[in-house]
Amino acid sequence: MKIVVLAGGLSKERDVSLSSGSKIANALLDNGHEVCLIDLFLGVDSLKNLFMDKKSGKNFTYIVPDKEPDLEKLKRKYKTEKLIGKNVLEACKIADLVFVALHGSVRRRW
């Protein structure tokens, strides 16, 4: 089964989400699935070779930093205010299942 794990995003909990998303993705790999871990905010550049399996010999890792992420700095770095990154929706359409590993909430000023 092809599974997208959505993590990260633009909340103060993005680092915790990326860490738990990595662990979830590894457990899915260990159980024989094809997995893609995507940061909701950053997205992916290409849909080619998106999924990996246990045979690839790779694992996902993410270590939570000591301080909260600077979300404004992140938005400036990637020059976007969008909440959903490049090709995220397209990747989810390719998958058989999407596992949402997002944490926290996003507050927008309207």
N, C-alpha and C positions, 0 to 999 in steps of 0.2 A: 504494500500500500504506500502511495506517495503522500507524505504528510509535511505541511508547512507549519512550523512553530513560529508564531508571531510574538516578538518580545521587544523590549526597549521602549520606543515611543518618546513622547515629550512630556514626561511627568517627573517629579522629584524622585520617583521610585524606578526610573529607567535602569539604573545599574543593578538593582535587585532583580528586576525583570529579566535582564540579559543573563544574569547568573542562573536563575531558575530555568530560564528558557534553554540554556546550554545543557543543564542536567536532564531536562525533559527530552531534549533532542538526542542525547546520548543513550538514554533508556530506550527510546524508540528504535535507534540504530541497533542496540543490543538485542532487540526483539524482532529483528529482521525487516524493518521498514526502510524505505528510501526517505531521507529527511532533508529538509532545507530549513535553516534557522534564519529568519529575516528580522532585522530591526525595522519596526513599523515606520519610524521617522526617516531612516536612511534609504530603505528599499534595496534593490539590487540593480546593477547595471545591465545585466543580461539574463535572459531566461534559458540560455544554452548551458547545459551541464549543471543545472540548478540543484538537483537532488544528489545526495551521496548515500552510499550504503555501507554496511559493515566491512565489505571487502576493500573499501578505499583505505582502511587502516587509520583514518583520521577521526579525531574526537573534537567536540566543541568545548572550549574553555572560556571562562570569563571570571575575573576576580573583581569583587566589589571594592572600589576605592574607599579611602577613609572619609572623604567628604562628599556632600551632595553634588550632583552634576550642575554645572552652570548652563542652564537651558538657553539663556540669551546668547551666550558665547557660542553654543552649539549651532543655533540658528544663524548667527553671523558667519560662522565658519563655512557652513554649507549654503549660505545665501538663499535661505528659504524660510517661509513662515508656514508652509504646508505641513499638515499633521501626518499625511500618508506619503511615503516616499515613492520613488520611481519603481515601476513594475510590480508593486505589492499586490494590487488587485489582480493583475494578469497571472502572477505566480499562484495566487489562491485559486484561481479558476482552473489551473492545470492540476492542482492537487486533488487527491481523493478526500482529504480531510484537512481542516485547519484547526490547530490547537492554539488557543489564545492564552499566552503566558504574560499578559500585560498586567501591570500593577499601578495603583494610584489613579489619579484623575487629571484631566487637563482642564484648566480654567481659561476661558477665552473672554476677552473684553469685547463687548459688542458695541 
